[in-house]
Amino acid sequence: MKIAVAFDHAGYPLKRTVLEAVREAGHEPIDLGTNSADPVDYPDFAEKVGRAIQNREAERGILCCGSGIGACIAANKMKGIYASICHDTYSAAQGVMHDDMNVLCLGGRVIGPELAKALIPAFLNAEYQGKKAGGERLAKRVEKIHKIEDEAGR
């Protein structure tokens, strides 16, 4: 899979670790910046990741800001982007498997490199179960999310 990856200045210290973890998990990172610790605005990078997914240039994304919260909020404003902060491997996998999460948000000031190395393969190796036999109840819930999104006019 191609994975859109972006960082603000507070997430930048995790950049090398995240890019390597994506490659080690057998996927291709698309580096959307930032390229230094100089201050930048996380919504700009959340939008880059979201657009890459919307335009089918990437299948999933990873965003890193200071806490993960701002990038997550910004990403979730975009149609078809389902982002969540995850600081444990269970949530990183379960978010994909049950909720069709397509963007992992990490807090560069919250987690360290070792946890990032564990979270990324958990997220990338998980598959949405709603399209598989027995996944009807999961699909029903995700469709309800899509309906809310459509009604909100995003």
Summary of the structure (lengths in Angstrom):
residues: 154
radius of gyration: 14.6
end to end distance: 26.1
largest distance: 48.2
contacts: 542
relative contact order: 0.17
helix: 47%
strand: 16%
